[in-house]
C-alpha cells in the first residue's frame, strides 16, 4: 500500500499484472434492441424497457429540476396506455435491431415530450 500524495488515506497499490490483464480483456458488447427482442423472455423485456424509461425520466428531472413536467410526460407517455406504447416500442425495436435500446427509447420520448 502507498499513501496518496493529495490525501492522508491509504490507497491500495494495483499490481502491474492486474492492469495488464484488464487491458487485454475485450470489452463486453452492448445490448442491442435486437438482443432485447430475441434473447429476453417477454416479462424480462418489459422489465428492461421499464428500467430504461425510469432512467430517462430521472435524467430528464435532473436536467430540468425543479420542474417535473418533462419527467411526468415520460412517465405518462409510457404508463398511461402501456399496451399501446409497448406495441410502438416493439415495432421501433424491430425496425432498428442493431441500435441501442436506450437511444431508441430516447428518440420516442423526445418526440412525445421534447428534450
C-alpha positions in Angstrom: 0.0 0.0 0.0 1.0 3.6 -0.6 -0.2 6.9 0.6 -1.9 9.2 -1.9 0.1 12.4 -2.3 -3.1 14.5 -2.1 -4.7 12.8 0.8 -3.8 11.1 4.0 -5.8 7.9 3.3 -4.2 4.7 2.4 -4.8 3.6 -1.2 -4.1 0.0 -2.2 -1.5 -0.2 -5.0 -2.5 -2.2 -8.0 0.0 -4.8 -9.3 1.1 -4.2 -12.8 0.0 -7.7 -13.8 -3.6 -6.8 -12.9 -3.6 -3.7 -15.0 -2.1 -5.5 -18.0 -4.6 -8.3 -17.7 -7.6 -5.9 -17.6 -6.3 -4.2 -20.7 -6.0 -7.5 -22.6 -9.7 -8.5 -22.0 -12.0 -7.4 -24.7 -14.9 -5.1 -23.6 -18.3 -6.7 -23.5 -20.6 -5.7 -26.4 -23.6 -3.5 -25.6 -27.0 -5.0 -25.9 -29.0 -4.0 -28.9 -32.7 -3.7 -29.5 -32.5 -7.0 -31.4 -30.9 -8.7 -28.4 -33.6 -7.5 -26.2 -36.3 -8.8 -28.5 -34.7 -12.1 -29.3 -32.9 -13.1 -26.1 -35.2 -12.0 -23.3 -38.5 -13.5 -22.3 -41.4 -11.1 -22.6 -41.6 -10.3 -18.9 -37.9 -9.5 -18.9 -38.2 -7.4 -22.0 -40.9 -5.3 -20.3 -38.8 -5.0 -17.1 -35.7 -4.0 -19.1 -37.7 -1.3 -21.0 -39.3 -0.1 -17.8 -35.9 0.4 -16.3 -34.7 2.4 -19.3 -37.9 4.6 -19.1 -37.2 5.2 -15.4 -33.7 6.2 -16.2 -34.8 8.6 -18.9 -37.4 10.1 -16.7 -34.9 10.6 -13.8 -32.3 12.1 -16.2 -34.9 14.5 -17.5 -35.8 15.6 -14.0 -32.1 16.1 -13.2 -31.8 18.3 -16.3 -35.0 20.3 -15.6 -35.3 20.4 -11.8 -37.2 21.7 -10.1 -39.6 21.4 -13.0 -41.2 17.9 -13.2 -43.1 18.5 -16.4 -40.7 16.5 -18.6 -40.3 13.7 -16.2 -44.1 13.4 -15.7 -44.6 13.5 -19.5 -42.2 10.5 -19.9 -44.0 8.5 -17.2 -47.4 9.4 -18.6 -46.4 8.6 -22.1 -45.3 5.1 -21.1 -47.7 4.2 -18.3 -51.0 5.8 -19.5 -51.5 3.2 -22.2 -48.8 0.7 -21.6 -50.2 -1.9 -24.1 -50.3 0.6 -26.9 -46.9 2.0 -26.1 -45.4 -1.5 -25.9 -46.5 -2.1 -29.5 -44.9 1.2 -30.5 -41.7 0.2 -28.7 -41.7 -3.4 -30.1 -42.2 -2.1 -33.6 -39.4 0.5 -33.2 -37.0 -2.1 -31.8 -37.8 -4.5 -34.6 -37.1 -1.7 -37.2 -33.8 -0.9 -35.6 -32.4 -4.2 -34.2 -28.7 -3.0 -34.2 -29.4 0.2 -32.2 -29.1 0.9 -28.5 -32.4 0.3 -26.7 -31.8 3.4 -24.6 -31.2 5.6 -27.7 -34.3 4.3 -29.4 -36.4 4.9 -26.3 -34.9 8.4 -26.0 -36.0 9.2 -29.6 -39.6 8.1 -28.8 -39.8 10.0 -25.6 -38.2 13.1 -27.1 -40.7 13.0 -29.9 -43.5 13.0 -27.4 -42.1 15.1 -24.5 -39.3 17.2 -26.1 -35.7 17.2 -24.9 
